[in-house]
Amino acid sequence: MGKTYERIDGRLRTFIEEQPLFFTATAPLSGEGTVNLSPKGLKGSFAVLDEHTVAYLDFAGSNAETIAHLRENGRITLMWCAFQGPPNIVRVHGRGEPVFRDDPRFRELLARFTGLDPTPHGLRAIIVVHAELVRDTCGYAVPFMTYDEDRELHAKRFAREDDESLSAYFTKKEHVATSMDGLPGLPLPLRPI
């Protein structure tokens, strides 16, 4: 039922780019560590960079587990489900890295995201994923659901912040600079974009 792909192109790329929601999964090396699974959305916050590389904008949130896990070991899986149309699930297994605001690649990568103004969302980093295994499966048990629109709450909340106040917000959060398992998370203070 499933198929392995050598690259992200054609029908597969179109499917990925059309989904309004995807999931990321990461874990620390320690078997005692916490596995992290996060939903990601906001139209325009995801981009296929080339046939083997994808990226998404990492916005302000209550923790930084994905960043911490990627800094430690780089392992990540991204997953998209078809909630409308023909059933399908696509997974990209690979190695990821957070590209922080002070990285020389940051501005060039940011220019690839033309469908969303990241300013009101508290942009922390860009997560770049190099695909090692790309597979799809049937998705027969995934329910039909409709996408209405992106929520406005995230932008409304973080549009009030500038770089200094956003750094202060992150500093107060328990699991942003350090993960739940004590791994280094988001480097603070935030560097200006």
ABEGO torsion letter per residue (X at the ends): XBBBBABBBEAAAAAAAABABBBBBBBBABAABBBBBBBBBEBGABBBABAABBBBBBBBBABAAAAAAAAAAGBBBBBBBBABEBBBBBBBBBBBBBBBAABAAAAAAAAABAABBAAAAGBABBBBBBBABBBBBAGAABBBBBBABBBAAAAAAAAABBAAAAAAAAAABABAABBAAGBBBBBOBBBBX
